[in-house]
Every structure is written in C-alpha cells, then in structure tokens.
Amino acid sequence: MKRKRCDMEEATKKKKMTEIRSAIEELSVLSIAKTTTVTTETEATNIINLPLKPLLSFCKIIVQVLDKIGPTMAVLRQDIDQNIQRLEKMWETDPIVYSNLVEILRKEAKEGSSKKPKSCSRAALWLTRAMDFTLALMQRLVKDMSQNMQQAVEESYNLTIKPWHGWISCAAFKVALKLVPNNNTFINVLAGKDESYQMVQDDIRSLISLLIPLLSQLHSILELYEVHKLKST
C-alpha cells in the first residue's frame, strides 16, 4: 500500500513537471561550474566533456517549447529534429566513445568532413544556435514578462538565427511571425498548474544561469574546429 502511494506521488510529481523545469533538470547534468575558453585540441579532448545524451534530451525539450510558440518556429523545429537524429545515429555506432560530443567533432575534423552538408558538426552547430535563440528569448521574457511576444521572438531570431539562414527560411519566418501567440497565452502554457508568473520567472532565471556557461563552452569548441561560421546549405 505504501509503495502504491509512493508510485502515485511520483506520477503526480512528473505530471507537474513543466518544460522549463524539465530543461533545468537536463541542464543540471551538463552544468559547467567554471567557464573555460578552449583554444587547443588537447584542451578540448582532455579537459572538456560534453555528455551527448543529456544535451540531446535538452534539445528535445526546446522542441516542446517551440511548439508552444506555434507555426512560426516550424523551420527551426524541423532542423532541431533532424540534427538530433543525426547525432543519435552517430552515438549508436559507438555509445562509449561518442558519449562525448567533443569526440564526434574531433573525428570529423580529422576526416575533413566537418563542413559537409550532413555532418554531425553542422548538426551540433545548429543545435547550438537553437539554444542561442532559446536563451535570447528567455532573457527577454525574464526582463519583462509583459512585453510583446511577437517582438521578443523576432528580435531573438534576428540576433541568433537570421544571420545564418538563407533567404527562403528568413521569408518563411517573416510570414509565420504573425501567428505568434500573445504574451499571456505563451506564459500560461509554459507554467504548471497553479504556478504564478513569479514562479515561472524564477524558473526561467534558473534555466538562463545554466544555459549561459554551456553555450560558452559549445561556441568555444565549435570555433576551435572552425565550424562556427557555417551558414545553412
């Protein structure tokens, strides 16, 4: 009886887990206490360990958040899904070696395949940019929870994704931008049941504090392997 009660409590707890809190949970596994700028391959392989599976789990949560923004993020959402699948397939070839994202980037750099259209390095790059967008949007929301949602999404996109997108993707985004929900609707779907705006704001702050050092490491490593400026193909 006691075990059944515990199982019910655990199930209730999982139901109350919002996307933001799920993201915080995944990022806690990836938490980097001290940001280190990686400048050599030795540092990248010997010092930095970026666990691939928790990173991909976090990116899947980003997809759930983007779904709440609506069709505006359809192009980015599709890219994230494809890039997650590409990295998962690489991981499946050797789960031990490729449990570290850095090993995948290192392998492709040595093979000279990093900049190919279907490379895992490109996949990691675009997932990083999706995280850049998420960070930019969350920073705008936490600064002013009542700001215009369409403007926040557009500014975040222009800052993080647009410089690397082709004109077709940019045009598609511009059209879909009109479908962004209003601020209250978006915050309400992010919040858990009976969760106040202040609680959502606190959760977003926690997410931001974990995401900033992770992105710093990712950008540092992508720059080391010279894939940080690649545009969409």
Buried (B, 14 or more C-beta within 10 A) or exposed (E): EEEEEEEEEEEEEEEEEBBBBBBBBBBEEBEBEEEEEBEEBEBBBEEBBBEBBBBBBBBBBBBEBBBBBBBBBBBBBEBBEEBBEBBBEBBEEEEEEBBBBBBBBBBBBEEEBBBEEEBBBBBBBBBBBBBBBBBBBBBBBBEEBEEBBBEBBBBBBEBBBBEBBEEEBBEBBEEBBEEBBEBEEBBBBBBBEEBEEEBBBBBBEBBBEBBEBBBBBBBBBBBBBEBBEBEBE
